[in-house]
Amino acid sequence: MSELRCIASRKAILTRHRPADDPELIKVSQDHAVMAIEEYVSRVVSSAPPLRPEQIERLRGLIPAVTADVAA
């Protein structure tokens, strides 16, 4: 089973048995989202032709900057 499927299963179990504001459920949900995005982006980038620097910067702009509140 892939790592993404494992974490999706864990998220499904926690979702059934924990409240939405449970810290462990929130962490697993975040991890699942990041893994899904990472897998998709990797797949798309590997099939695309090489990107120009301005295209890379444009794509970087889609990811918001991390603030001190989020990082804490």
C-alpha positions as a printed Julia matrix, in Angstrom:
72×3 Matrix{Float64}:
   0.0    0.0     0.0
   1.35   3.43   -0.89
   2.19   5.95    1.8
  -0.61   8.2     0.52
  -3.17   5.4     0.82
  -1.96   4.54    4.32
  -2.37   8.1     5.55
  -5.76   8.35    3.79
  -6.87   5.26    5.7
  -5.6    6.69    8.97
  -7.43   9.95    8.28
 -10.67   8.05    7.55
 -10.4    6.13   10.83
  -9.67   9.26   12.86
 -12.49  11.15   11.12
 -14.98   8.53   12.28
 -13.76   8.47   15.88
 -12.5   11.96   16.68
 -14.0   15.45   16.69
 -12.99  17.77   13.84
 -10.8   19.88   16.15
  -8.74  16.91   17.42
  -5.02  17.81   17.08
  -4.04  14.36   15.75
  -6.83  14.43   13.15
  -5.8   17.93   12.07
  -2.16  16.85   11.68
  -3.08  13.73    9.7
  -5.42  15.8     7.5
  -2.64  18.29    6.8
  -0.14  15.5     6.09
  -2.62  13.83    3.74
  -3.23  17.06    1.83
   0.49  17.74    1.45
   1.21  14.2     0.27
  -1.61  14.32   -2.28
  -0.41  17.68   -3.62
   3.19  16.5    -3.69
   2.3   13.32   -5.59
   0.21  15.23   -8.14
   2.78  17.98   -8.7
   5.58  15.42   -9.08
   3.55  13.56  -11.7
   2.73  16.74  -13.64
   6.26  18.17  -13.48
   7.85  14.91  -14.61
   5.64  14.85  -17.72
   6.14  18.54  -18.59
   8.93  20.0   -20.7
  11.61  21.96  -18.78
  10.2   25.16  -17.3
  11.63  28.64  -17.78
  12.64  30.58  -14.63
   9.66  32.96  -14.91
   7.3   29.98  -15.12
   8.84  28.45  -12.02
   8.41  31.75  -10.16
   4.79  31.94  -11.27
   4.16  28.46   -9.87
   5.98  29.29   -6.64
   3.58  32.19   -6.2
   0.71  29.71   -5.84
   2.08  28.54   -2.48
   1.48  31.15    0.21
   4.4   32.26    2.33
   4.59  30.66    5.78
   3.83  33.06    8.59
   5.09  32.77   12.17
   1.55  31.84   13.32
   1.3   28.89   10.93
   4.85  27.64   11.63
   4.35  27.62   15.41
